[in-house]
Each structure stands twice: as C-alpha cells, then as structure tokens.
Amino acid sequence: MAEEKYMSGCKLRQYLHISTRKMKYLMDHNYIPHENTGHTTHKYRVLIEDAEMFKLRMDTEVGFLSELNGLFSNRTERHPRPMFEATEENCKAFRLWLEKEWAELPEALPTQTAARLIGNNPQRIHELIREETLHGIKIGPVQYCAKEEFINYISSPQKLSAPRTEKYKELIREFKYKQRRERENEQRRCKRKQRRDEKP
C-alpha cells in the first residue's frame, strides 16, 4: 500500500512529459519534493500528490519554470524569458525578503560588504555613491552606504530584470525557491483542512 503513494522518477518523467535530463535537474535542485533511495535505478520517488500539484502548476501558472527555458534544448531562443518577472509586486516581495534575510546586518554597510552580498567589485559601489545613486559616508579608511538604500537599489525592476553576477542570480533563485515552497506548504495546509472539513 505504501508504494501506491509514490511515483518513481521514470513514471514522473512520463507523467510530466519531460526529458530525463530535465527531470534529474528538477530533483537535484529541489523543485519537486522527493526522496533519494540511493539506488542506481529508481533513484528517486515522489509522493503522487506532490507530482499532481507540480503538474497542475506547469499547466496553469504563467511563467512557471521560465528560468529554465532553453536550458535543456540545443536550440537558441531569440527571446528567452528573464529569470525574474520584475513586476511591482514581485520586486516588493523580493525587497521585503531581503530585509528579513539581512536583518542582522548593520544599517550602515561597508562598501566591501555590500559588494560581496551581490558579487560586485567594491569599486562599483563607490561609483554608485559618486553618482549619488547611493548615499555614502566615510569614517577613517572605510566607506559605508545605507543598507536600506542598497536593498531598494538591488530590488528595483531595472536591476532584477537583468541580473549580471552569479551571486545576485543565486539570491534571486533562493528567493524564488522559498516563495515556491511557501505556496506549496500553504496549498498542502488548505488541502488537509479541506479533507478534515469533509470528514463526517
């Protein structure tokens, strides 16, 4: 009976109509909740309800998995979708997430720290201060910028539409992953509540 609750990786690939390579990528990057059996064959197994939920999102959510477009094809897409849809709502959510993630950092960030957070050269942060995009203050040999301004800058639609450094892209991927898990957890909670309410 326990096995009926699960779907093997092979069956999941057929169910989602995707390649083995793409299925492995989704597993290895935790797009789909799963168990790794450790076996050479039938390495993965997924709860059927998780597979169904994932397929539903593939079929109904616009832009779902858009960051993977072209990754599993030899064809070069002329107009690949951006990895982040920089709508006002998404940019605001990203900004609020960063504020929580970086809550322990000082309100005045050393430019070296600011640069490290997004994988930039410190000289770029100095340029932003000289251009008055960010306000800076120098205390001794160290120059600082306001954390709030820095977060607002990297949460702007212009920056999020075209992330350049790998560190910045990692931040975006982490944000999207956590947002996705929150939505999935909420859907599970709603489903469990619905089942409890349906019980006589």
Contact map, one row per residue, 1 for C-alpha under 8 A:
11111000000000000000000000000000000000000000000000000000000000000000000000000000000000000000000000000000000000000000000000000000000000000000000000000000000000000000000000000000000000000000000000000000
11111100000000000000000000000000000000000000000000000000000000000000000000000000000000000000000000000000000000000000000000000000000000000000000000000000000000000000000000000000000000000000000000000000
11111110000000000000000000000000000000000000000000000000000000000000000000000000000000000000000000000000000000000000000000000000000000000000000000000000000000000000000000000000000000000000000000000000
11111110000000000000000000000000000000000000000000000000000000000000000000000000000000000000000000000000000000000000000000000000000000000000000000000000000000000000000000000000000000000000000000000000
11111110000000000000000000000000000000000000001100000000000000000000000000000000000000000000000000000000000000000000000000000000000000000000000000000000000000000000000000000000000000000000000000000000
01111111000000000000000000000000000000000000111100000000000000000000000000000000000000000000000000000000000000000000000000000000000000000000000000000000000000000000000000000000000000000000000000000000
00111111101100000000000000000000000000000000111100100000000000000000000000000000000000000000000000000000000000000000000000000000000000000000000000000000000000000000000000000000000000000000000000000000
00000111111100000000000000000000000000000111110000000000000000000000000000000000000000000000000000000000000000000000000000000000000000000000000000000000000000000000000000000000000000000000000000000000
00000011111110000000001000000000000000000111110000000000000000000000000000000000000000000000000000000000000000000000000000000000000000000000000000000000000000000000000000000000000000000000000000000000
00000001111111000001000000000000000000000100000000000000000000000000000000000000000000000000000000000000000000000000000000000000000000000000000000000000000000000000000000000000000000000000000000000000
00000011111111100000000000000000000000000000000000000000000000000000000000000000000000000000000000000000000000000000000000000000000000000000000000000000000000000000000000000000000000000000000000000000
00000011111111110000001000000000000000000000010000100000000000000000000000000000000000000000000000000000000000000000000000000000000000000000000000000000000000000000000000000000000000000000000000000000
00000000111111111111001000000000000000000000000000000000000000000000000000000000000000000000000000000000000000000000000000000000000000000000000000000000000000000000000000000000000000000000000000000000
00000000011111111100000000000000000000000000000000000000000000000000000000000000000000000000000000000000000000000000000000000000000000000000000000000000000000000000000000000000000000000000000000000000
00000000001111111000000000000000000000000000000000000000000000000000000000000000000000000000000000000000000000000000000000000000000000000000000000000000000000000000000000000000000000000000000000000000
00000000000111111100000000000000000000000000000000000010000000000000000000000000000000000000000000000000000000000000000000000000000000000000000000000000000000000000000000000000000000000000000000000000
00000000000011111110000000000000000000000000000000000000000000000000000000000000000000000000000000000000000000000000000000000000000000000000000000000000000000000000000000000000000000000000000000000000
00000000000011011111011000000000000000000000000000000000000000000000000000000000000000000000000000000000000000000000000000000000000000000000000000000000000000000000000000000000000000000000000000000000
00000000000010001111111000000000000000000000000000000000000000000000000000000000000000000000000000000000000000000000000000000000000000000000000000000000000000000000000000000000000000000000000000000000
00000000010010000111111100000000000000000000000000000000000000000000000000000000000000000000000000000000000000000000000000000000000000000000000000000000000000000000000000000000000000000000000000000000
00000000000000000011111110000000000000000000000000000000000000000000000100000000000000000000000000000000000000000000000000000000000000000000000000000000000000000000000000000000000000000000000000000000
00000000000000000111111111000000000000000000000000000000000000000000000100000000000000000000000000000000000000000000000000000000000000000000000000000000000000000000000000000000000000000000000000000000
00000000100110000111111111100000000000000000000000000000000000000000000000000000000000000000000000000000000000000000000000000000000000000000000000000000000000000000000000000000000000000000000000000000
00000000000000000001111111110000000000000000000000000000000000000000000000000000000000000000000000000000000000000000000000000000000000000000000000000000000000000000000000000000000000000000000000000000
00000000000000000000111111111000000000000000000000000000000000000000000000000000000000000000000000000000000000000000000000000000000000000000000000000000000000000000000000000000000000000000000000000000
00000000000000000000011111111111000000000000000000000000000000000000000000000000000000000000000000000000000000000000000000000000000000000000000000000000000000000000000000000000000000000000000000000000
00000000000000000000001111111111110000000001000000000000000000000000000000000000000000000000000000000000000000000000000000000000000000000000000000000000000000000000000000000000000000000000000000000000
00000000000000000000000111111110000000000000000000000000000000000000000000000000000000000000000000000000000000000000000000000000000000000000000000000000000000000000000000000000000000000000000000000000
00000000000000000000000011111110000000000000000000000000000000000000000000000000000000000000000000000000000000000000000000000000000000000000000000000000000000000000000000000000000000000000000000000000
00000000000000000000000001111111110000000000000000000000000000000000000000000000000000000000000000000000000000000000000000000000000000000000000000000000000000000000000000000000000000000000000000000000
00000000000000000000000001111111100000000000000000000000000000000000000000000000000000000000000000000000000000000000000000000000000000000000000000000000000000000000000000000000100000000000000000000000
00000000000000000000000001100111110000000000010001100100000000000000000000000000000000000000000000000000000000000000000000000000000000000000000000000000000000000000000000000000000000000000000000000000
00000000000000000000000000100111111000000000011001000000000000000000000000000000000000000000000000000000000000000000000000000000000000000000000000000000000000000000000000000000000000000000000000000000
00000000000000000000000000100101111100000001111000000000000000000000000000000000000000000000000000000000000000000000000000000000000000000000000000000000000000000000000000000000000000000000000000000000
00000000000000000000000000000000111110000001110000000000000000000000000000000000000000000000000000000000000000000000000000000000000000000000000000000000000000000000000000000000000000000000000000000000
00000000000000000000000000000000011111100011100000000000000000000000000000000000000000000000000000000000000000000000000000000000000000000000000000000000000000000000000000000000000000000000000000000000
00000000000000000000000000000000001111100111100000000000000000000000000000000000000000000000000000000000000000000000000000000000000000000000000000000000000000000000000000000000000000000000000000000000
00000000000000000000000000000000000111110010000000000000000000000000000000000000000000000000000000000000000000000000000000000000000000000000000000000000000000000000000000000000000000000000000000000000
00000000000000000000000000000000000111111110000000000000000000000000000000000000000000000000000000000000000000000000000000000000000000000000000000000000000000000000000000000000000000000000000000000000
00000000000000000000000000000000000001111110000000000000000000000000000000000000000000000000000000000000000000000000000000000000000000000000000000000000000000000000000000000000000000000000000000000000
00000000000000000000000000000000000000111110000000000000000000000000000000000000000000000000000000000000000000000000000000000000000000000000000000000000000000000000000000000000000000000000000000000000
00000001110000000000000000000000000010111111100000000000000000000000000000000000000000000000000000000000000000000000000000000000000000000000000000000000000000000000000000000000000000000000000000000000
00000001100000000000000000000000000111111111100000000000000000000000000000000000000000000000000000000000000000000000000000000000000000000000000000000000000000000000000000000000000000000000000000000000
00000001100000000000000000100000011110000111110000000000000000000000000000000000000000000000000000000000000000000000000000000000000000000000000000000000000000000000000000000000000000000000000000000000
00000111100000000000000000000000011110000111111000000000000000000000000000000000000000000000000000000000000000000000000000000000000000000000000000000000000000000000000000000000000000000000000000000000
00000111100100000000000000000001111000000001111101100000000000000000000000000000000000000000000000000000000000000000000000000000000000000000000000000000000000000000000000000000000000000000000000000000
00001110000000000000000000000000110000000000111111100000000000000000000000000000000000000000000000000000000000000000000000000000000000000000000000000000000000000000000000000000000000000000000000000000
00001110000000000000000000000000000000000000011111110000000000000000000000000000000000000000000000000000000000000000000000000000000000000000000000000000000000000000000000000000000000000000000000000000
00000000000000000000000000000000000000000000001111111000000000000000000000000000000000000000000000000000000000000000000000000000000000000000000000000000000000000000000000000000000000000000000000000000
00000000000000000000000000000001100000000000011111111100000000000000000000000000000000000000000000000000000000000000000000000000000000000000000000000000000000000000000000000000000000000000000000000000
00000010000100000000000000000001000000000000011111111110000000000000000000000000000000000000000000000000000000000000000000000000000000000000000000000000000000000000000000000000000000000000000000000000
00000000000000000000000000000000000000000000000111111111000000000000000000000000000000000000000000000000000000000000000000000000000000000000000000000000000000000000000000000000000000000000000000000000
00000000000000000000000000000000000000000000000011111111100000000000000000000000000000000000000000000000000000000000000000000000000000000000000000000000000000000000000000000000000000000000000000000000
00000000000000000000000000000001000000000000000001111111110000000000000000000000000000000000000000000000000000000000000000000000000000000000000000000000000000000000000000000000000000000000000000000000
00000000000000010000000000000000000000000000000000111111111000000000000000000000000000000000000000000000000000000000000000000000000000000000000000000000000000000000000000000000000000000000000000000000
00000000000000000000000000000000000000000000000000011111111110000000000000000000000000000000000000000000000000000000000000000000000000000000000000000000000000000000000000000000000000000000000000000000
00000000000000000000000000000000000000000000000000001111111110010000000000000000000000000000000000000000000000000000000000000000000000000000000000000000000000000000000000000000000000000000000000000000
00000000000000000000000000000000000000000000000000000111111110011000000000000000000000000000000000000000000000000000000000000000000000000000000000000000000000000000000000000000000000000000000000000000
00000000000000000000000000000000000000000000000000000011111110000000000000000000000000000000000000000000000000000000000000000000000000000000000000000000000000000000000000000000000000000000000000000000
00000000000000000000000000000000000000000000000000000001111111000000000000000000000000000000000000000000000000000000000000000000000000000000000000000000000000000000000000000000000000000000000000000000
00000000000000000000000000000000000000000000000000000001111111110000000000000000000000000000000000000000000000000000000000000000000000000000000000000000000000000000000000000000000000000000000000000000
00000000000000000000000000000000000000000000000000000000000111110000000000000000000000000000000000000000000000000000000000000000000000000000000000000000000000000000000000000000000000000000000000000000
00000000000000000000000000000000000000000000000000000000000011111100000000000000000000000000000000000000000000000000000000000000000000000000000000000000000000000000000000000000000000000000000000000000
00000000000000000000000000000000000000000000000000000000110011111100000000000000000000000000000000000000000000000000000000000000000000000000000000000000000000000000000000000000000000000000000000000000
00000000000000000000000000000000000000000000000000000000010000111111100000000000000000000000000000000000000000000000000000000000000000000000000000000000000000000000000000000000000000000000000000000000
00000000000000000000000000000000000000000000000000000000000000111111100000000000111000000000000000000000000000000000000000000000000000000000000000000000000000000000000000000000000000000000000000000000
00000000000000000000000000000000000000000000000000000000000000001111100000000000111100000000000000000000000000000000000000000000000000000000000000000000000000000000000000000000000000000000000000000000
00000000000000000000000000000000000000000000000000000000000000001111111100000000000000000000000000000000000000000000000000000000000000000000000000000000000000000000000000000000000000000000000000000000
00000000000000000000000000000000000000000000000000000000000000001111111100000001100000000000000000000000000000000000000000000000000000000000000000000000000000000000000000000000000000000000000000000000
00000000000000000000000000000000000000000000000000000000000000000001111111111001000000000000000000000000000000000000000000000000000000000000000000000000000000000000000000000000000000000000000000000000
00000000000000000000000000000000000000000000000000000000000000000001111110000000000000000000000000000000000000000000000000000000000000000000000000000000000000000000000000000000000000000000000000000000
00000000000000000000110000000000000000000000000000000000000000000001111111000000000000000000000000000000000000000000000000000000000000000000000000000000000000000000000000000000000000000000000000000000
00000000000000000000000000000000000000000000000000000000000000000000011111110000000000000000000000000000000000000000000000000000000000000000000000000000000000000000000000000000000000000000000000000000
00000000000000000000000000000000000000000000000000000000000000000000010111110000000000000000000000000000000000000000000000000000000000000000000000000000000000000000000000000000000000000000000000000000
00000000000000000000000000000000000000000000000000000000000000000000010011111000000000000000000000000000000000000000000000000000000000000000000000000000000000000000000000000000000000000000000000000000
00000000000000000000000000000000000000000000000000000000000000000000010011111100000000000000000000000000000000000000000000000000000000000000000000000000000000000000000000000000000000000000000000000000
00000000000000000000000000000000000000000000000000000000000000000000010000111111000000000000000000000000000000000000000000000000000000000000000000000000000000000000000000000000000000000000000000000000
00000000000000000000000000000000000000000000000000000000000000000000000000011111000000000000000000000000000000000000000000000000000000000000000000000000000000000000000000000000000000000000000000000000
00000000000000000000000000000000000000000000000000000000000000000000000000001111100000000000000000000000000000000000000000000000000000000000000000000000000000000000000000000000000000000000000000000000
00000000000000000000000000000000000000000000000000000000000000000000110000001111110000000000000000000000000000000000000000000000000000000000000000000000000000000000000000000000000000000000000000000000
00000000000000000000000000000000000000000000000000000000000000000110100000000011111000000000000000000000000000000000000000000000000000000000000000000000000000000000000000000000000000000000000000000000
00000000000000000000000000000000000000000000000000000000000000000110000000000001111110000000000000000000000000000000000000000000000000000000000000000000000000001100000000000000000000000000000000000000
00000000000000000000000000000000000000000000000000000000000000000110000000000000111110000000000000000000000000000000000000000000000000000000000000000000000000001000000000000000000000000000000000000000
00000000000000000000000000000000000000000000000000000000000000000010000000000000011111000000000000000000000000000000000000000000000000000000000000000000000000011000000000010000000000000000000000000000
00000000000000000000000000000000000000000000000000000000000000000000000000000000011111100100000000000000000000000000000000000000000000000000000000000000000000011000000000000000000000000000000000000000
00000000000000000000000000000000000000000000000000000000000000000000000000000000000111110110000000000000000000000000000000000000000000000000000000000000000011011000000000000000000000000000000000000000
00000000000000000000000000000000000000000000000000000000000000000000000000000000000011111110000000000000000000000000000000000000000000000000000000000000000010000000000000000000000000000000000000000000
00000000000000000000000000000000000000000000000000000000000000000000000000000000000001111111000000000000000000000000000000000000000000000000000000000000000010000000000000000000000000000000000000000000
00000000000000000000000000000000000000000000000000000000000000000000000000000000000000111111100000000000000000000000000000000000000000000000000000000000000000000000000000000000000000000000000000000000
00000000000000000000000000000000000000000000000000000000000000000000000000000000000011111111110000000000000000000000000000000000000000000000000000000000000000000000000000000000000000000000000000000000
00000000000000000000000000000000000000000000000000000000000000000000000000000000000001111111111000000000000000000000000000000000000000000000000000000000001110010000000000000000000000000000000000000000
00000000000000000000000000000000000000000000000000000000000000000000000000000000000000011111111100000000000000000000000000000000000000000000000000000000001000000000000000000000000000000000000000000000
00000000000000000000000000000000000000000000000000000000000000000000000000000000000000001111111110000000000000000000000000000000000000000000000000000000000000000000000000000000000000000000000000000000
00000000000000000000000000000000000000000000000000000000000000000000000000000000000000000111111111000000000000000000000000000000000000000000000000000000001000000000000000000010000000000000000000000000
00000000000000000000000000000000000000000000000000000000000000000000000000000000000000000011111111100000000000000000000000000000000000000000000000000011001000000000000000000000000000000000000000000000
00000000000000000000000000000000000000000000000000000000000000000000000000000000000000000001111111110000000000000000000000000000000000000000000000000000000000000000000000000000000000000000000000000000
00000000000000000000000000000000000000000000000000000000000000000000000000000000000000000000111111111000000000000000000000000000000000000000000000000000000000000000000000000010000000000000000000000000
00000000000000000000000000000000000000000000000000000000000000000000000000000000000000000000011111111100000000000000000000000000000000000000000000000010000000000000000000000000000000000000000000000000
00000000000000000000000000000000000000000000000000000000000000000000000000000000000000000000001111111110000000000000000000000000000000000000000000000010000000000000000000000000000000000000000000000000
00000000000000000000000000000000000000000000000000000000000000000000000000000000000000000000000111111110000000000000000000000000000000000000000000000000000000000000000000000000000000000000000000000000
00000000000000000000000000000000000000000000000000000000000000000000000000000000000000000000000011111111000000000000000000000000000000000000000000000000000000000000000000000000000000000000000000000000
00000000000000000000000000000000000000000000000000000000000000000000000000000000000000000000000001111111100000000000000000000000000000000000000000000000000000000000000000000000000000000000000000000000
00000000000000000000000000000000000000000000000000000000000000000000000000000000000000000000000000111111110000000000000000000000000000000000000000000000000000000000000000000000000000000000000000000000
00000000000000000000000000000000000000000000000000000000000000000000000000000000000000000000000000001111110000000000000000000000000000000000000000000000000000000000000000000000000000000000000000000000
00000000000000000000000000000000000000000000000000000000000000000000000000000000000000000000000000000111111010000000000000000000000000000000000000000000000000000000000000000000000000000000000000000000
00000000000000000000000000000000000000000000000000000000000000000000000000000000000000000000000000000011111110000000000000000000000000000000000000100000000000000000000000000000000000000000000000000000
00000000000000000000000000000000000000000000000000000000000000000000000000000000000000000000000000000000111110000000000000000000000000000000000001110000000000000000000000000000000000000000000000000000
00000000000000000000000000000000000000000000000000000000000000000000000000000000000000000000000000000000011111000000000000000000000000000000000111100000000000000000000000000000000000000000000000000000
00000000000000000000000000000000000000000000000000000000000000000000000000000000000000000000000000000000111111101100000000000000000000000000000111100000000000000000000000000000000000000000000000000000
00000000000000000000000000000000000000000000000000000000000000000000000000000000000000000000000000000000000111111100000000000000000000000000011110000000000000000000000000000000000000000000000000000000
00000000000000000000000000000000000000000000000000000000000000000000000000000000000000000000000000000000000011111110000001001100000000000000011110000000000000000000000000000000000000000000000000000000
00000000000000000000000000000000000000000000000000000000000000000000000000000000000000000000000000000000000001111111000001000000000000000000000000000000000000000000000000000000000000000000000000000000
00000000000000000000000000000000000000000000000000000000000000000000000000000000000000000000000000000000000011111111100000000000000000000000000000000000000000000000000000000000000000000000000000000000
00000000000000000000000000000000000000000000000000000000000000000000000000000000000000000000000000000000000011111111110001001000000000000000000000000100000000000000000000000000000000000000000000000000
00000000000000000000000000000000000000000000000000000000000000000000000000000000000000000000000000000000000000111111111111011000000000000000000000000000000000000000000000000000000000000000000000000000
00000000000000000000000000000000000000000000000000000000000000000000000000000000000000000000000000000000000000011111111111000000000000000000000000000000000000000000000000000000000000000000000000000000
00000000000000000000000000000000000000000000000000000000000000000000000000000000000000000000000000000000000000001111111100000000000000000000000000000000000000000000001100000000000000000000000000000000
00000000000000000000000000000000000000000000000000000000000000000000000000000000000000000000000000000000000000000111111100000000000000000000000000000000000000000000101100100000000000000000000000000000
00000000000000000000000000000000000000000000000000000000000000000000000000000000000000000000000000000000000000000011111110000000000000000000000000000000000000000000111100000000000000000000000000000000
00000000000000000000000000000000000000000000000000000000000000000000000000000000000000000000000000000000000000000011111111011000000000000000000000000000000000000000100000000000000000000000000000000000
00000000000000000000000000000000000000000000000000000000000000000000000000000000000000000000000000000000000000000011001111111000000000000000000000000000000000000000000000000000000000000000000000000000
00000000000000000000000000000000000000000000000000000000000000000000000000000000000000000000000000000000000000110111000111111100000000000000000000000000000000000000000000000000000000000000000000000000
00000000000000000000000000000000000000000000000000000000000000000000000000000000000000000000000000000000000000000000000011111110000000000000000000000000000000000000000000000000000000000000000000000000
00000000000000000000000000000000000000000000000000000000000000000000000000000000000000000000000000000000000000000010000111111111000000000000000000000000000000000000000000000000000000000000000000000000
00000000000000000000000000000000000000000000000000000000000000000000000000000000000000000000000000000000000000100110000111111111100000000000000000000000000000000000000000000000000000000000000000000000
00000000000000000000000000000000000000000000000000000000000000000000000000000000000000000000000000000000000000100000000001111111110000000000000000000000000000000000000000000000000000000000000000000000
00000000000000000000000000000000000000000000000000000000000000000000000000000000000000000000000000000000000000000000000000111111111000000000000000000000000000000000000000000000000000000000000000000000
00000000000000000000000000000000000000000000000000000000000000000000000000000000000000000000000000000000000000000000000000011111111111000000000000000000000000000000000000000000000000000000000000000000
00000000000000000000000000000000000000000000000000000000000000000000000000000000000000000000000000000000000000000000000000001111111111110000000010000000000000000000000000000000000000000000000000000000
00000000000000000000000000000000000000000000000000000000000000000000000000000000000000000000000000000000000000000000000000000111111111000000000000000000000000000000000000000000000000000000000000000000
00000000000000000000000000000000000000000000000000000000000000000000000000000000000000000000000000000000000000000000000000000011111111000000000000000000000000000000000000000000000000000000000000000000
00000000000000000000000000000000000000000000000000000000000000000000000000000000000000000000000000000000000000000000000000000001111111100000000000000000000000000000000000000000000000000000000000000000
00000000000000000000000000000000000000000000000000000000000000000000000000000000000000000000000000000000000000000000000000000001111111100000000000000000000000000000000000000000000000000000000000000000
00000000000000000000000000000000000000000000000000000000000000000000000000000000000000000000000000000000000000000000000000000001111111110000000011001100000000000000000000000000000000000000000000000000
00000000000000000000000000000000000000000000000000000000000000000000000000000000000000000000000000000000000000000000000000000000100111111000000011001000000000000000000000000000000000000000000000000000
00000000000000000000000000000000000000000000000000000000000000000000000000000000000000000000000000000000000000000000000000000000100001111100001111000000000000000000000000000000000000000000000000000000
00000000000000000000000000000000000000000000000000000000000000000000000000000000000000000000000000000000000000000000000000000000000000111110001110000000000000000000000000000000000000000000000000000000
00000000000000000000000000000000000000000000000000000000000000000000000000000000000000000000000000000000000000000000000000000000000000011111111100000000000000000000000000000000000000000000000000000000
00000000000000000000000000000000000000000000000000000000000000000000000000000000000000000000000000000000000000000000000000000000000000001111111100000000000000000000000000000000000000000000000000000000
00000000000000000000000000000000000000000000000000000000000000000000000000000000000000000000000000000000000000000000000000000000000000000111111000000000000000000000000000000000000000000000000000000000
00000000000000000000000000000000000000000000000000000000000000000000000000000000000000000000000000000000000000000000000000000000000000000111111000000000000000000000000000000000000000000000000000000000
00000000000000000000000000000000000000000000000000000000000000000000000000000000000000000000000000000000000001100000000000000000000000000111111100000000000000000000000000000000000000000000000000000000
00000000000000000000000000000000000000000000000000000000000000000000000000000000000000000000000000000000000001100000000000000000000000011111111110000000000000000000000000000000000000000000000000000000
00000000000000000000000000000000000000000000000000000000000000000000000000000000000000000000000000000000000111100000000000000000000000011110011111000000000000000000000000000000000000000000000000000000
00000000000000000000000000000000000000000000000000000000000000000000000000000000000000000000000000000000000111100000000000000000100001111000001111101100000000000000000000000000000000000000000000000000
00000000000000000000000000000000000000000000000000000000000000000000000000000000000000000000000000000000001110000000000000000000000001110000000111111100000000000000000000000000000000000000000000000000
00000000000000000000000000000000000000000000000000000000000000000000000000000000000000000000000000000000011110000000000000000000000000000000000011111110000000000000000000000000000000000000000000000000
00000000000000000000000000000000000000000000000000000000000000000000000000000000000000000000000000000000001000000000000000000000000000000000000001111111000000000000000000000000000000000000000000000000
00000000000000000000000000000000000000000000000000000000000000000000000000000000000000000000000000000000000000000000000000000000000001100000000011111111100000000000000000000000000000000000000000000000
00000000000000000000000000000000000000000000000000000000000000000000000000000000000000000000000000000000000000000100000000000000000001000000000011111111110000000000000000000000000000000000000000000000
00000000000000000000000000000000000000000000000000000000000000000000000000000000000000000000001001100000000000000000000000000000000000000000000000111111111000000000000000000000000000000000000000000000
00000000000000000000000000000000000000000000000000000000000000000000000000000000000000000000001000000000000000000000000000000000000000000000000000011111111100000000000000000000000000000000000000000000
00000000000000000000000000000000000000000000000000000000000000000000000000000000000000000000000000000000000000000000000000000000000000000000000000001111111100100000000000000000000000000000000000000000
00000000000000000000000000000000000000000000000000000000000000000000000000000000000000000000000000000000000000000000000000000000000000000000000000000111111100110000000000000000000000000000000000000000
00000000000000000000000000000000000000000000000000000000000000000000000000000000000000000011011000000000000000000000000000000000000000000000000000000011111110110000000000000000000000000000000000000000
00000000000000000000000000000000000000000000000000000000000000000000000000000000000000000010000000000000000000000000000000000000000000000000000000000001111111110000000000000000000000000000000000000000
00000000000000000000000000000000000000000000000000000000000000000000000000000000000001110010000000000000000000000000000000000000000000000000000000000000001111111000000000000000000000000000000000000000
00000000000000000000000000000000000000000000000000000000000000000000000000000000000001000000000000000000000000000000000000000000000000000000000000000000000111111100000000000000000000000000000000000000
00000000000000000000000000000000000000000000000000000000000000000000000000000000000000000000000000000000000000000000000000000000000000000000000000000000111111111110000000000000000000000000000000000000
00000000000000000000000000000000000000000000000000000000000000000000000000000000000111000010000000000000000000000000000000000000000000000000000000000000011111111110000000000000000000000000000000000000
00000000000000000000000000000000000000000000000000000000000000000000000000000000011111000000000000000000000000000000000000000000000000000000000000000000000011111110000000000000000000000000000000000000
00000000000000000000000000000000000000000000000000000000000000000000000000000000010000000000000000000000000000000000000000000000000000000000000000000000000001111111000000000000000000000000000000000000
00000000000000000000000000000000000000000000000000000000000000000000000000000000000000000000000000000000000000000000000000000000000000000000000000000000000000111111100110000000000000000000000000000000
00000000000000000000000000000000000000000000000000000000000000000000000000000000000000000000000000000000000000000000000000000000000000000000000000000000000000000111110110000000000000000000000000000000
00000000000000000000000000000000000000000000000000000000000000000000000000000000000000000000000000000000000000000000011100000000000000000000000000000000000000000011111110000000000000000000000000000000
00000000000000000000000000000000000000000000000000000000000000000000000000000000000000000000000000000000000000000000001000000000000000000000000000000000000000000001111111000000000000000000000000000000
00000000000000000000000000000000000000000000000000000000000000000000000000000000000000000000000000000000000000000000111000000000000000000000000000000000000000000000111111100000000000000000000000000000
00000000000000000000000000000000000000000000000000000000000000000000000000000000000000000000000000000000000000000000111000000000000000000000000000000000000000000011111111110000000000000000000000000000
00000000000000000000000000000000000000000000000000000000000000000000000000000000000000000000000000000000000000000000000000000000000000000000000000000000000000000011111111111000000000000000000000000000
00000000000000000000000000000000000000000000000000000000000000000000000000000000000000000000000000000000000000000000000000000000000000000000000000000000000000000000011111111100000000000000000000000000
00000000000000000000000000000000000000000000000000000000000000000000000000000000000000000000000000000000000000000000010000000000000000000000000000000000000000000000001111111110000000000000000000000000
00000000000000000000000000000000000000000000000000000000000000000000000000000000000100000000000000000000000000000000000000000000000000000000000000000000000000000000000111111111000000000000000000000000
00000000000000000000000000000000000000000000000000000000000000000000000000000000000000000000000000000000000000000000000000000000000000000000000000000000000000000000000011111111100000000000000000000000
00000000000000000000000000000000000000000000000000000000000000000000000000000000000000000000000000000000000000000000000000000000000000000000000000000000000000000000000001111111110000000000000000000000
00000000000000000000000000000000000000000000000000000000000000000000000000000000000000000000010010000000000000000000000000000000000000000000000000000000000000000000000000111111111000000000000000000000
00000000000000000000000000000000000000000000000000000000000000000000000000000000000000000000000000000000000000000000000000000000000000000000000000000000000000000000000000011111111100000000000000000000
00000000000000000000000000000010000000000000000000000000000000000000000000000000000000000000000000000000000000000000000000000000000000000000000000000000000000000000000000001111111110000000000000000000
00000000000000000000000000000000000000000000000000000000000000000000000000000000000000000000000000000000000000000000000000000000000000000000000000000000000000000000000000000111111111000000000000000000
00000000000000000000000000000000000000000000000000000000000000000000000000000000000000000000000000000000000000000000000000000000000000000000000000000000000000000000000000000011111111100000000000000000
00000000000000000000000000000000000000000000000000000000000000000000000000000000000000000000000000000000000000000000000000000000000000000000000000000000000000000000000000000001111111110000000000000000
00000000000000000000000000000000000000000000000000000000000000000000000000000000000000000000000000000000000000000000000000000000000000000000000000000000000000000000000000000000111111111000000000000000
00000000000000000000000000000000000000000000000000000000000000000000000000000000000000000000000000000000000000000000000000000000000000000000000000000000000000000000000000000000011111111100000000000000
00000000000000000000000000000000000000000000000000000000000000000000000000000000000000000000000000000000000000000000000000000000000000000000000000000000000000000000000000000000001111111110000000000000
00000000000000000000000000000000000000000000000000000000000000000000000000000000000000000000000000000000000000000000000000000000000000000000000000000000000000000000000000000000000111111111000000000000
00000000000000000000000000000000000000000000000000000000000000000000000000000000000000000000000000000000000000000000000000000000000000000000000000000000000000000000000000000000000011111111100000000000
00000000000000000000000000000000000000000000000000000000000000000000000000000000000000000000000000000000000000000000000000000000000000000000000000000000000000000000000000000000000001111111110000000000
00000000000000000000000000000000000000000000000000000000000000000000000000000000000000000000000000000000000000000000000000000000000000000000000000000000000000000000000000000000000000111111111000000000
00000000000000000000000000000000000000000000000000000000000000000000000000000000000000000000000000000000000000000000000000000000000000000000000000000000000000000000000000000000000000011111111100000000
00000000000000000000000000000000000000000000000000000000000000000000000000000000000000000000000000000000000000000000000000000000000000000000000000000000000000000000000000000000000000001111111110000000
00000000000000000000000000000000000000000000000000000000000000000000000000000000000000000000000000000000000000000000000000000000000000000000000000000000000000000000000000000000000000000111111111000000
00000000000000000000000000000000000000000000000000000000000000000000000000000000000000000000000000000000000000000000000000000000000000000000000000000000000000000000000000000000000000000011111111100000
00000000000000000000000000000000000000000000000000000000000000000000000000000000000000000000000000000000000000000000000000000000000000000000000000000000000000000000000000000000000000000001111111110000
00000000000000000000000000000000000000000000000000000000000000000000000000000000000000000000000000000000000000000000000000000000000000000000000000000000000000000000000000000000000000000000111111111000
00000000000000000000000000000000000000000000000000000000000000000000000000000000000000000000000000000000000000000000000000000000000000000000000000000000000000000000000000000000000000000000011111111100
00000000000000000000000000000000000000000000000000000000000000000000000000000000000000000000000000000000000000000000000000000000000000000000000000000000000000000000000000000000000000000000001111111110
00000000000000000000000000000000000000000000000000000000000000000000000000000000000000000000000000000000000000000000000000000000000000000000000000000000000000000000000000000000000000000000000111111110
00000000000000000000000000000000000000000000000000000000000000000000000000000000000000000000000000000000000000000000000000000000000000000000000000000000000000000000000000000000000000000000000011111111
00000000000000000000000000000000000000000000000000000000000000000000000000000000000000000000000000000000000000000000000000000000000000000000000000000000000000000000000000000000000000000000000001111111
00000000000000000000000000000000000000000000000000000000000000000000000000000000000000000000000000000000000000000000000000000000000000000000000000000000000000000000000000000000000000000000000000111111
00000000000000000000000000000000000000000000000000000000000000000000000000000000000000000000000000000000000000000000000000000000000000000000000000000000000000000000000000000000000000000000000000001111
